[in-house]
């Protein structure tokens, strides 16, 4: 089971309760070099669905799959015709 995170919530009567929240998922990683990808929101899937397209990840080919340097290298190889 996925780890839970405790959050303090005060009820209208003043009672302090701990609610259980699902923890944020880990960072997205590059499929090639496994480095951390930037520009991708760390939200649980139900929250992630509500984001706009530009908040979900870089809007370029292989955005959210490969890091920028690996994408650059891939395009160079494609242009060389290897
Ligand atoms: Zn990479």
PDB file of the backbone (N, CA, C, O) and the ligand in Angstrom, with CONECT records:
HET     ZN  A 101       1
ATOM      1  N   UNK A   1       0.843  -1.202   0.000  1.00  0.00           N
ATOM      2  CA  UNK A   1       0.000   0.000   0.000  1.00  0.00           C
ATOM      3  C   UNK A   1       0.874   1.248   0.000  1.00  0.00           C
ATOM      4  O   UNK A   1       1.936   1.282   0.623  1.00  0.00           O
ATOM      5  N   UNK A   2       0.412   2.259  -0.704  1.00  0.00           N
ATOM      6  CA  UNK A   2       1.153   3.515  -0.792  1.00  0.00           C
ATOM      7  C   UNK A   2       1.137   4.243   0.558  1.00  0.00           C
ATOM      8  O   UNK A   2       0.128   4.244   1.262  1.00  0.00           O
ATOM      9  N   UNK A   3       2.265   4.859   0.902  1.00  0.00           N
ATOM     10  CA  UNK A   3       2.405   5.553   2.185  1.00  0.00           C
ATOM     11  C   UNK A   3       1.420   6.722   2.281  1.00  0.00           C
ATOM     12  O   UNK A   3       1.109   7.371   1.283  1.00  0.00           O
ATOM     13  N   UNK A   4       0.946   6.973   3.479  1.00  0.00           N
ATOM     14  CA  UNK A   4      -0.007   8.058   3.701  1.00  0.00           C
ATOM     15  C   UNK A   4       0.691   9.202   4.424  1.00  0.00           C
ATOM     16  O   UNK A   4       1.694   9.004   5.111  1.00  0.00           O
ATOM     17  N   UNK A   5       0.151  10.385   4.260  1.00  0.00           N
ATOM     18  CA  UNK A   5       0.715  11.587   4.865  1.00  0.00           C
ATOM     19  C   UNK A   5      -0.357  12.157   5.793  1.00  0.00           C
ATOM     20  O   UNK A   5      -1.528  12.230   5.421  1.00  0.00           O
ATOM     21  N   UNK A   6       0.047  12.565   7.013  1.00  0.00           N
ATOM     22  CA  UNK A   6      -0.942  13.100   7.955  1.00  0.00           C
ATOM     23  C   UNK A   6      -1.038  14.612   7.795  1.00  0.00           C
ATOM     24  O   UNK A   6      -0.017  15.296   7.717  1.00  0.00           O
ATOM     25  N   UNK A   7      -2.253  15.133   7.746  1.00  0.00           N
ATOM     26  CA  UNK A   7      -2.450  16.581   7.704  1.00  0.00           C
ATOM     27  C   UNK A   7      -3.381  16.977   8.850  1.00  0.00           C
ATOM     28  O   UNK A   7      -4.353  16.280   9.137  1.00  0.00           O
ATOM     29  N   UNK A   8      -3.073  18.110   9.506  1.00  0.00           N
ATOM     30  CA  UNK A   8      -3.898  18.613  10.608  1.00  0.00           C
ATOM     31  C   UNK A   8      -5.100  19.351  10.027  1.00  0.00           C
ATOM     32  O   UNK A   8      -4.944  20.186   9.137  1.00  0.00           O
ATOM     33  N   UNK A   9      -6.281  19.051  10.519  1.00  0.00           N
ATOM     34  CA  UNK A   9      -7.486  19.749  10.080  1.00  0.00           C
ATOM     35  C   UNK A   9      -8.302  20.122  11.309  1.00  0.00           C
ATOM     36  O   UNK A   9      -8.537  19.284  12.180  1.00  0.00           O
ATOM     37  N   UNK A  10      -8.735  21.381  11.381  1.00  0.00           N
ATOM     38  CA  UNK A  10      -9.547  21.823  12.518  1.00  0.00           C
ATOM     39  C   UNK A  10     -11.016  21.841  12.117  1.00  0.00           C
ATOM     40  O   UNK A  10     -11.380  22.434  11.102  1.00  0.00           O
ATOM     41  N   UNK A  11     -11.844  21.203  12.899  1.00  0.00           N
ATOM     42  CA  UNK A  11     -13.283  21.149  12.615  1.00  0.00           C
ATOM     43  C   UNK A  11     -13.940  22.457  13.079  1.00  0.00           C
ATOM     44  O   UNK A  11     -13.318  23.209  13.830  1.00  0.00           O
ATOM     45  N   UNK A  12     -15.172  22.747  12.659  1.00  0.00           N
ATOM     46  CA  UNK A  12     -15.859  23.965  13.106  1.00  0.00           C
ATOM     47  C   UNK A  12     -16.000  24.059  14.631  1.00  0.00           C
ATOM     48  O   UNK A  12     -16.096  25.160  15.172  1.00  0.00           O
ATOM     49  N   UNK A  13     -16.013  22.930  15.318  1.00  0.00           N
ATOM     50  CA  UNK A  13     -16.129  22.946  16.776  1.00  0.00           C
ATOM     51  C   UNK A  13     -14.785  23.165  17.463  1.00  0.00           C
ATOM     52  O   UNK A  13     -14.732  23.243  18.691  1.00  0.00           O
ATOM     53  N   UNK A  14     -13.718  23.264  16.712  1.00  0.00           N
ATOM     54  CA  UNK A  14     -12.400  23.527  17.293  1.00  0.00           C
ATOM     55  C   UNK A  14     -11.557  22.302  17.524  1.00  0.00           C
ATOM     56  O   UNK A  14     -10.418  22.407  17.979  1.00  0.00           O
ATOM     57  N   UNK A  15     -12.093  21.155  17.222  1.00  0.00           N
ATOM     58  CA  UNK A  15     -11.380  19.897  17.431  1.00  0.00           C
ATOM     59  C   UNK A  15     -10.290  19.745  16.359  1.00  0.00           C
ATOM     60  O   UNK A  15     -10.530  20.009  15.181  1.00  0.00           O
ATOM     61  N   UNK A  16      -9.099  19.319  16.778  1.00  0.00           N
ATOM     62  CA  UNK A  16      -8.020  19.077  15.816  1.00  0.00           C
ATOM     63  C   UNK A  16      -8.031  17.597  15.435  1.00  0.00           C
ATOM     64  O   UNK A  16      -7.950  16.719  16.293  1.00  0.00           O
ATOM     65  N   UNK A  17      -8.129  17.347  14.165  1.00  0.00           N
ATOM     66  CA  UNK A  17      -8.130  15.969  13.678  1.00  0.00           C
ATOM     67  C   UNK A  17      -6.985  15.778  12.705  1.00  0.00           C
ATOM     68  O   UNK A  17      -6.563  16.728  12.045  1.00  0.00           O
ATOM     69  N   UNK A  18      -6.481  14.566  12.612  1.00  0.00           N
ATOM     70  CA  UNK A  18      -5.491  14.235  11.586  1.00  0.00           C
ATOM     71  C   UNK A  18      -6.195  13.510  10.460  1.00  0.00           C
ATOM     72  O   UNK A  18      -6.837  12.480  10.669  1.00  0.00           O
ATOM     73  N   UNK A  19      -6.069  14.053   9.273  1.00  0.00           N
ATOM     74  CA  UNK A  19      -6.615  13.376   8.107  1.00  0.00           C
ATOM     75  C   UNK A  19      -5.488  12.695   7.363  1.00  0.00           C
ATOM     76  O   UNK A  19      -4.345  13.151   7.404  1.00  0.00           O
ATOM     77  N   UNK A  20      -5.800  11.614   6.688  1.00  0.00           N
ATOM     78  CA  UNK A  20      -4.805  10.879   5.907  1.00  0.00           C
ATOM     79  C   UNK A  20      -4.874  11.357   4.461  1.00  0.00           C
ATOM     80  O   UNK A  20      -5.937  11.382   3.840  1.00  0.00           O
ATOM     81  N   UNK A  21      -3.722  11.729   3.953  1.00  0.00           N
ATOM     82  CA  UNK A  21      -3.636  12.137   2.543  1.00  0.00           C
ATOM     83  C   UNK A  21      -2.670  11.210   1.841  1.00  0.00           C
ATOM     84  O   UNK A  21      -1.694  10.741   2.428  1.00  0.00           O
ATOM     85  N   UNK A  22      -2.953  10.955   0.581  1.00  0.00           N
ATOM     86  CA  UNK A  22      -2.037  10.136  -0.202  1.00  0.00           C
ATOM     87  C   UNK A  22      -0.787  10.950  -0.499  1.00  0.00           C
ATOM     88  O   UNK A  22      -0.877  12.133  -0.829  1.00  0.00           O
ATOM     89  N   UNK A  23       0.388  10.317  -0.382  1.00  0.00           N
ATOM     90  CA  UNK A  23       1.646  11.025  -0.634  1.00  0.00           C
ATOM     91  C   UNK A  23       1.859  11.286  -2.112  1.00  0.00           C
ATOM     92  O   UNK A  23       1.364  10.561  -2.975  1.00  0.00           O
ATOM     93  N   UNK A  24       2.623  12.361  -2.379  1.00  0.00           N
ATOM     94  CA  UNK A  24       2.916  12.699  -3.770  1.00  0.00           C
ATOM     95  C   UNK A  24       3.823  11.628  -4.379  1.00  0.00           C
ATOM     96  O   UNK A  24       4.694  11.088  -3.696  1.00  0.00           O
ATOM     97  N   UNK A  25       3.622  11.327  -5.648  1.00  0.00           N
ATOM     98  CA  UNK A  25       4.486  10.327  -6.271  1.00  0.00           C
ATOM     99  C   UNK A  25       5.906  10.857  -6.459  1.00  0.00           C
ATOM    100  O   UNK A  25       6.143  12.061  -6.361  1.00  0.00           O
ATOM    101  N   UNK A  26       6.844   9.958  -6.727  1.00  0.00           N
ATOM    102  CA  UNK A  26       8.238  10.367  -6.925  1.00  0.00           C
ATOM    103  C   UNK A  26       8.389  11.128  -8.241  1.00  0.00           C
ATOM    104  O   UNK A  26       7.483  11.140  -9.074  1.00  0.00           O
ATOM    105  N   UNK A  27       9.561  11.768  -8.414  1.00  0.00           N
ATOM    106  CA  UNK A  27       9.816  12.558  -9.612  1.00  0.00           C
ATOM    107  C   UNK A  27       9.825  11.669 -10.851  1.00  0.00           C
ATOM    108  O   UNK A  27      10.208  10.500 -10.797  1.00  0.00           O
ATOM    109  N   UNK A  28       9.393  12.255 -11.974  1.00  0.00           N
ATOM    110  CA  UNK A  28       9.499  11.560 -13.248  1.00  0.00           C
ATOM    111  C   UNK A  28      10.969  11.494 -13.641  1.00  0.00           C
ATOM    112  O   UNK A  28      11.721  12.441 -13.410  1.00  0.00           O
ATOM    113  N   UNK A  29      11.380  10.372 -14.238  1.00  0.00           N
ATOM    114  CA  UNK A  29      12.786  10.189 -14.603  1.00  0.00           C
ATOM    115  C   UNK A  29      12.933  10.014 -16.104  1.00  0.00           C
ATOM    116  O   UNK A  29      12.039   9.512 -16.785  1.00  0.00           O
ATOM    117  N   UNK A  30      14.101  10.446 -16.603  1.00  0.00           N
ATOM    118  CA  UNK A  30      14.430  10.277 -18.021  1.00  0.00           C
ATOM    119  C   UNK A  30      14.529   8.782 -18.318  1.00  0.00           C
ATOM    120  O   UNK A  30      15.119   8.027 -17.545  1.00  0.00           O
ATOM    121  N   UNK A  31      13.943   8.355 -19.455  1.00  0.00           N
ATOM    122  CA  UNK A  31      13.949   6.936 -19.807  1.00  0.00           C
ATOM    123  C   UNK A  31      15.327   6.457 -20.212  1.00  0.00           C
ATOM    124  O   UNK A  31      15.588   5.254 -20.204  1.00  0.00           O
ATOM    125  N   UNK A  32      16.219   7.379 -20.570  1.00  0.00           N
ATOM    126  CA  UNK A  32      17.545   7.008 -21.059  1.00  0.00           C
ATOM    127  C   UNK A  32      18.597   7.089 -19.952  1.00  0.00           C
ATOM    128  O   UNK A  32      19.278   6.103 -19.672  1.00  0.00           O
ATOM    129  N   UNK A  33      18.734   8.272 -19.315  1.00  0.00           N
ATOM    130  CA  UNK A  33      19.812   8.461 -18.332  1.00  0.00           C
ATOM    131  C   UNK A  33      19.311   8.447 -16.889  1.00  0.00           C
ATOM    132  O   UNK A  33      20.112   8.601 -15.966  1.00  0.00           O
ATOM    133  N   UNK A  34      18.011   8.266 -16.671  1.00  0.00           N
ATOM    134  CA  UNK A  34      17.390   8.148 -15.332  1.00  0.00           C
ATOM    135  C   UNK A  34      17.531   9.403 -14.467  1.00  0.00           C
ATOM    136  O   UNK A  34      17.331   9.344 -13.254  1.00  0.00           O
ATOM    137  N   UNK A  35      17.874  10.535 -15.082  1.00  0.00           N
ATOM    138  CA  UNK A  35      17.958  11.762 -14.297  1.00  0.00           C
ATOM    139  C   UNK A  35      16.548  12.319 -14.087  1.00  0.00           C
ATOM    140  O   UNK A  35      15.613  11.978 -14.811  1.00  0.00           O
ATOM    141  N   UNK A  36      16.423  13.176 -13.086  1.00  0.00           N
ATOM    142  CA  UNK A  36      15.122  13.735 -12.732  1.00  0.00           C
ATOM    143  C   UNK A  36      14.639  14.700 -13.816  1.00  0.00           C
ATOM    144  O   UNK A  36      15.399  15.559 -14.262  1.00  0.00           O
ATOM    145  N   UNK A  37      13.379  14.565 -14.242  1.00  0.00           N
ATOM    146  CA  UNK A  37      12.830  15.453 -15.272  1.00  0.00           C
ATOM    147  C   UNK A  37      12.251  16.703 -14.624  1.00  0.00           C
ATOM    148  O   UNK A  37      11.617  16.631 -13.571  1.00  0.00           O
ATOM    149  N   UNK A  38      12.470  17.834 -15.251  1.00  0.00           N
ATOM    150  CA  UNK A  38      11.958  19.094 -14.744  1.00  0.00           C
ATOM    151  C   UNK A  38      10.651  19.445 -15.440  1.00  0.00           C
ATOM    152  O   UNK A  38      10.343  18.921 -16.510  1.00  0.00           O
ATOM    153  N   UNK A  39       9.894  20.328 -14.825  1.00  0.00           N
ATOM    154  CA  UNK A  39       8.688  20.868 -15.453  1.00  0.00           C
ATOM    155  C   UNK A  39       7.500  19.938 -15.441  1.00  0.00           C
ATOM    156  O   UNK A  39       6.541  20.147 -16.184  1.00  0.00           O
ATOM    157  N   UNK A  40       7.546  18.901 -14.599  1.00  0.00           N
ATOM    158  CA  UNK A  40       6.413  17.983 -14.496  1.00  0.00           C
ATOM    159  C   UNK A  40       5.866  18.035 -13.078  1.00  0.00           C
ATOM    160  O   UNK A  40       6.617  17.842 -12.122  1.00  0.00           O
ATOM    161  N   UNK A  41       4.579  18.291 -12.926  1.00  0.00           N
ATOM    162  CA  UNK A  41       3.978  18.391 -11.608  1.00  0.00           C
ATOM    163  C   UNK A  41       3.960  17.035 -10.918  1.00  0.00           C
ATOM    164  O   UNK A  41       3.673  16.011 -11.537  1.00  0.00           O
ATOM    165  N   UNK A  42       4.277  17.047  -9.604  1.00  0.00           N
ATOM    166  CA  UNK A  42       4.180  15.825  -8.806  1.00  0.00           C
ATOM    167  C   UNK A  42       2.824  15.826  -8.119  1.00  0.00           C
ATOM    168  O   UNK A  42       2.685  16.316  -6.998  1.00  0.00           O
ATOM    169  N   UNK A  43       1.845  15.283  -8.787  1.00  0.00           N
ATOM    170  CA  UNK A  43       0.497  15.230  -8.219  1.00  0.00           C
ATOM    171  C   UNK A  43       0.014  13.795  -8.296  1.00  0.00           C
ATOM    172  O   UNK A  43       0.460  13.020  -9.143  1.00  0.00           O
ATOM    173  N   UNK A  44      -0.910  13.447  -7.397  1.00  0.00           N
ATOM    174  CA  UNK A  44      -1.508  12.117  -7.472  1.00  0.00           C
ATOM    175  C   UNK A  44      -2.380  12.089  -8.726  1.00  0.00           C
ATOM    176  O   UNK A  44      -2.895  13.129  -9.136  1.00  0.00           O
ATOM    177  N   UNK A  45      -2.556  10.915  -9.344  1.00  0.00           N
ATOM    178  CA  UNK A  45      -3.222  10.853 -10.650  1.00  0.00           C
ATOM    179  C   UNK A  45      -4.548  11.601 -10.728  1.00  0.00           C
ATOM    180  O   UNK A  45      -4.838  12.217 -11.753  1.00  0.00           O
ATOM    181  N   UNK A  46      -5.360  11.564  -9.673  1.00  0.00           N
ATOM    182  CA  UNK A  46      -6.657  12.244  -9.713  1.00  0.00           C
ATOM    183  C   UNK A  46      -6.504  13.757  -9.802  1.00  0.00           C
ATOM    184  O   UNK A  46      -7.333  14.438 -10.407  1.00  0.00           O
ATOM    185  N   UNK A  47      -5.415  14.293  -9.181  1.00  0.00           N
ATOM    186  CA  UNK A  47      -5.137  15.735  -9.244  1.00  0.00           C
ATOM    187  C   UNK A  47      -4.459  16.081 -10.571  1.00  0.00           C
ATOM    188  O   UNK A  47      -4.709  17.140 -11.148  1.00  0.00           O
ATOM    189  N   UNK A  48      -3.612  15.189 -11.040  1.00  0.00           N
ATOM    190  CA  UNK A  48      -2.849  15.411 -12.263  1.00  0.00           C
ATOM    191  C   UNK A  48      -3.775  15.588 -13.458  1.00  0.00           C
ATOM    192  O   UNK A  48      -3.501  16.383 -14.357  1.00  0.00           O
ATOM    193  N   UNK A  49      -4.883  14.835 -13.459  1.00  0.00           N
ATOM    194  CA  UNK A  49      -5.860  14.908 -14.553  1.00  0.00           C
ATOM    195  C   UNK A  49      -6.444  16.300 -14.698  1.00  0.00           C
ATOM    196  O   UNK A  49      -6.799  16.711 -15.803  1.00  0.00           O
ATOM    197  N   UNK A  50      -6.549  17.032 -13.595  1.00  0.00           N
ATOM    198  CA  UNK A  50      -7.200  18.348 -13.585  1.00  0.00           C
ATOM    199  C   UNK A  50      -6.284  19.451 -14.113  1.00  0.00           C
ATOM    200  O   UNK A  50      -6.751  20.559 -14.377  1.00  0.00           O
ATOM    201  N   UNK A  51      -4.977  19.168 -14.274  1.00  0.00           N
ATOM    202  CA  UNK A  51      -4.029  20.189 -14.720  1.00  0.00           C
ATOM    203  C   UNK A  51      -4.196  20.475 -16.211  1.00  0.00           C
ATOM    204  O   UNK A  51      -4.722  19.656 -16.965  1.00  0.00           O
ATOM    205  N   UNK A  52      -3.728  21.673 -16.618  1.00  0.00           N
ATOM    206  CA  UNK A  52      -3.716  21.995 -18.035  1.00  0.00           C
ATOM    207  C   UNK A  52      -2.557  21.264 -18.700  1.00  0.00           C
ATOM    208  O   UNK A  52      -1.624  20.819 -18.031  1.00  0.00           O
ATOM    209  N   UNK A  53      -2.624  21.146 -20.011  1.00  0.00           N
ATOM    210  CA  UNK A  53      -1.632  20.365 -20.754  1.00  0.00           C
ATOM    211  C   UNK A  53      -0.218  20.874 -20.507  1.00  0.00           C
ATOM    212  O   UNK A  53       0.715  20.080 -20.395  1.00  0.00           O
ATOM    213  N   UNK A  54      -0.050  22.208 -20.420  1.00  0.00           N
ATOM    214  CA  UNK A  54       1.294  22.762 -20.263  1.00  0.00           C
ATOM    215  C   UNK A  54       1.851  22.522 -18.860  1.00  0.00           C
ATOM    216  O   UNK A  54       3.066  22.584 -18.669  1.00  0.00           O
ATOM    217  N   UNK A  55       0.998  22.249 -17.879  1.00  0.00           N
ATOM    218  CA  UNK A  55       1.464  21.983 -16.514  1.00  0.00           C
ATOM    219  C   UNK A  55       1.880  20.519 -16.330  1.00  0.00           C
ATOM    220  O   UNK A  55       2.551  20.176 -15.357  1.00  0.00           O
ATOM    221  N   UNK A  56       1.478  19.664 -17.271  1.00  0.00           N
ATOM    222  CA  UNK A  56       1.762  18.233 -17.139  1.00  0.00           C
ATOM    223  C   UNK A  56       3.175  17.871 -17.588  1.00  0.00           C
ATOM    224  O   UNK A  56       3.704  16.831 -17.196  1.00  0.00           O
ATOM    225  N   UNK A  57       3.778  18.715 -18.398  1.00  0.00           N
ATOM    226  CA  UNK A  57       5.133  18.426 -18.842  1.00  0.00           C
ATOM    227  C   UNK A  57       5.517  19.264 -20.026  1.00  0.00           C
ATOM    228  O   UNK A  57       4.669  19.948 -20.599  1.00  0.00           O
ATOM    229  N   UNK A  58       6.810  19.230 -20.420  1.00  0.00           N
ATOM    230  CA  UNK A  58       7.268  20.033 -21.538  1.00  0.00           C
ATOM    231  C   UNK A  58       6.535  19.645 -22.827  1.00  0.00           C
ATOM    232  O   UNK A  58       6.316  18.467 -23.111  1.00  0.00           O
ATOM    233  N   UNK A  59       6.169  20.660 -23.587  1.00  0.00           N
ATOM    234  CA  UNK A  59       5.414  20.419 -24.817  1.00  0.00           C
ATOM    235  C   UNK A  59       6.361  20.375 -26.013  1.00  0.00           C
ATOM    236  O   UNK A  59       6.311  21.239 -26.889  1.00  0.00           O
ATOM    237  N   UNK A  60       7.206  19.381 -26.039  1.00  0.00           N
ATOM    238  CA  UNK A  60       8.099  19.170 -27.179  1.00  0.00           C
ATOM    239  C   UNK A  60       8.103  17.671 -27.432  1.00  0.00           C
ATOM    240  O   UNK A  60       7.621  16.906 -26.597  1.00  0.00           O
ATOM    241  N   UNK A  61       8.645  17.231 -28.582  1.00  0.00           N
ATOM    242  CA  UNK A  61       8.726  15.790 -28.803  1.00  0.00           C
ATOM    243  C   UNK A  61       9.503  15.122 -27.671  1.00  0.00           C
ATOM    244  O   UNK A  61      10.531  15.643 -27.239  1.00  0.00           O
ATOM    245  N   UNK A  62       9.037  14.004 -27.200  1.00  0.00           N
ATOM    246  CA  UNK A  62       9.609  13.241 -26.082  1.00  0.00           C
ATOM    247  C   UNK A  62       9.561  14.004 -24.755  1.00  0.00           C
ATOM    248  O   UNK A  62      10.240  13.618 -23.804  1.00  0.00           O
ATOM    249  N   UNK A  63       8.769  15.085 -24.674  1.00  0.00           N
ATOM    250  CA  UNK A  63       8.602  15.826 -23.426  1.00  0.00           C
ATOM    251  C   UNK A  63       7.954  14.946 -22.371  1.00  0.00           C
ATOM    252  O   UNK A  63       6.933  14.313 -22.640  1.00  0.00           O
ATOM    253  N   UNK A  64       8.531  14.893 -21.167  1.00  0.00           N
ATOM    254  CA  UNK A  64       8.014  14.041 -20.108  1.00  0.00           C
ATOM    255  C   UNK A  64       8.464  12.604 -20.236  1.00  0.00           C
ATOM    256  O   UNK A  64       8.034  11.751 -19.460  1.00  0.00           O
ATOM    257  N   UNK A  65       9.327  12.317 -21.208  1.00  0.00           N
ATOM    258  CA  UNK A  65       9.830  10.957 -21.405  1.00  0.00           C
ATOM    259  C   UNK A  65      11.353  10.947 -21.386  1.00  0.00           C
ATOM    260  O   UNK A  65      11.968  10.132 -20.698  1.00  0.00           O
ATOM    261  N   UNK A  66      11.967  11.871 -22.156  1.00  0.00           N
ATOM    262  CA  UNK A  66      13.420  12.012 -22.160  1.00  0.00           C
ATOM    263  C   UNK A  66      13.782  13.384 -21.625  1.00  0.00           C
ATOM    264  O   UNK A  66      13.003  14.328 -21.758  1.00  0.00           O
ATOM    265  N   UNK A  67      14.980  13.509 -21.011  1.00  0.00           N
ATOM    266  CA  UNK A  67      15.444  14.809 -20.557  1.00  0.00           C
ATOM    267  C   UNK A  67      15.902  15.618 -21.777  1.00  0.00           C
ATOM    268  O   UNK A  67      16.022  15.076 -22.876  1.00  0.00           O
ATOM    269  N   UNK A  68      16.156  16.915 -21.576  1.00  0.00           N
ATOM    270  CA  UNK A  68      16.465  17.787 -22.709  1.00  0.00           C
ATOM    271  C   UNK A  68      17.756  17.386 -23.408  1.00  0.00           C
ATOM    272  O   UNK A  68      17.837  17.427 -24.636  1.00  0.00           O
ATOM    273  N   UNK A  69      18.785  16.991 -22.621  1.00  0.00           N
ATOM    274  CA  UNK A  69      20.065  16.652 -23.245  1.00  0.00           C
ATOM    275  C   UNK A  69      19.974  15.341 -24.029  1.00  0.00           C
ATOM    276  O   UNK A  69      20.599  15.206 -25.081  1.00  0.00           O
ATOM    277  N   UNK A  70      19.194  14.365 -23.522  1.00  0.00           N
ATOM    278  CA  UNK A  70      19.026  13.099 -24.250  1.00  0.00           C
ATOM    279  C   UNK A  70      18.210  13.335 -25.517  1.00  0.00           C
ATOM    280  O   UNK A  70      18.481  12.716 -26.547  1.00  0.00           O
ATOM    281  N   UNK A  71      17.207  14.230 -25.457  1.00  0.00           N
ATOM    282  CA  UNK A  71      16.394  14.556 -26.629  1.00  0.00           C
ATOM    283  C   UNK A  71      17.273  15.196 -27.703  1.00  0.00           C
ATOM    284  O   UNK A  71      17.164  14.868 -28.885  1.00  0.00           O
ATOM    285  N   UNK A  72      18.151  16.119 -27.274  1.00  0.00           N
ATOM    286  CA  UNK A  72      19.058  16.804 -28.195  1.00  0.00           C
ATOM    287  C   UNK A  72      19.960  15.778 -28.895  1.00  0.00           C
ATOM    288  O   UNK A  72      20.153  15.820 -30.110  1.00  0.00           O
ATOM    289  N   UNK A  73      20.500  14.870 -28.100  1.00  0.00           N
ATOM    290  CA  UNK A  73      21.389  13.836 -28.649  1.00  0.00           C
ATOM    291  C   UNK A  73      20.646  12.938 -29.636  1.00  0.00           C
ATOM    292  O   UNK A  73      21.198  12.559 -30.669  1.00  0.00           O
ATOM    293  N   UNK A  74      19.401  12.600 -29.320  1.00  0.00           N
ATOM    294  CA  UNK A  74      18.582  11.753 -30.201  1.00  0.00           C
ATOM    295  C   UNK A  74      18.344  12.434 -31.538  1.00  0.00           C
ATOM    296  O   UNK A  74      18.431  11.800 -32.590  1.00  0.00           O
ATOM    297  N   UNK A  75      18.040  13.741 -31.497  1.00  0.00           N
ATOM    298  CA  UNK A  75      17.779  14.488 -32.725  1.00  0.00           C
ATOM    299  C   UNK A  75      19.047  14.588 -33.574  1.00  0.00           C
ATOM    300  O   UNK A  75      18.985  14.536 -34.802  1.00  0.00           O
ATOM    301  N   UNK A  76      20.214  14.735 -32.903  1.00  0.00           N
ATOM    302  CA  UNK A  76      21.482  14.781 -33.637  1.00  0.00           C
ATOM    303  C   UNK A  76      21.713  13.464 -34.369  1.00  0.00           C
ATOM    304  O   UNK A  76      22.118  13.451 -35.531  1.00  0.00           O
ATOM    305  N   UNK A  77      21.449  12.344 -33.667  1.00  0.00           N
ATOM    306  CA  UNK A  77      21.639  11.027 -34.282  1.00  0.00           C
ATOM    307  C   UNK A  77      20.680  10.826 -35.440  1.00  0.00           C
ATOM    308  O   UNK A  77      21.049  10.252 -36.464  1.00  0.00           O
ATOM    309  N   UNK A  78      19.442  11.301 -35.280  1.00  0.00           N
ATOM    310  CA  UNK A  78      18.446  11.167 -36.351  1.00  0.00           C
ATOM    311  C   UNK A  78      18.870  11.977 -37.571  1.00  0.00           C
ATOM    312  O   UNK A  78      18.709  11.538 -38.709  1.00  0.00           O
ATOM    313  N   UNK A  79      19.422  13.184 -37.315  1.00  0.00           N
ATOM    314  CA  UNK A  79      19.839  14.044 -38.414  1.00  0.00           C
ATOM    315  C   UNK A  79      21.046  13.459 -39.159  1.00  0.00           C
ATOM    316  O   UNK A  79      21.191  13.637 -40.368  1.00  0.00           O
ATOM    317  N   UNK A  80      21.924  12.745 -38.396  1.00  0.00           N
ATOM    318  CA  UNK A  80      23.084  12.103 -39.016  1.00  0.00           C
ATOM    319  C   UNK A  80      22.657  10.904 -39.862  1.00  0.00           C
ATOM    320  O   UNK A  80      23.390  10.455 -40.743  1.00  0.00           O
ATOM    321  N   UNK A  81      21.435  10.389 -39.570  1.00  0.00           N
ATOM    322  CA  UNK A  81      20.924   9.253 -40.314  1.00  0.00           C
ATOM    323  C   UNK A  81      21.480   7.926 -39.852  1.00  0.00           C
ATOM    324  O   UNK A  81      21.605   6.988 -40.639  1.00  0.00           O
ATOM    325  N   UNK A  82      21.818   7.845 -38.563  1.00  0.00           N
ATOM    326  CA  UNK A  82      22.337   6.581 -38.011  1.00  0.00           C
ATOM    327  C   UNK A  82      21.189   5.625 -37.719  1.00  0.00           C
ATOM    328  O   UNK A  82      21.418   4.510 -37.251  1.00  0.00           O
TER     329      UNK A  82
HETATM  330 ZN    ZN A 101      18.356  11.809 -20.125  1.00  0.00          ZN
END
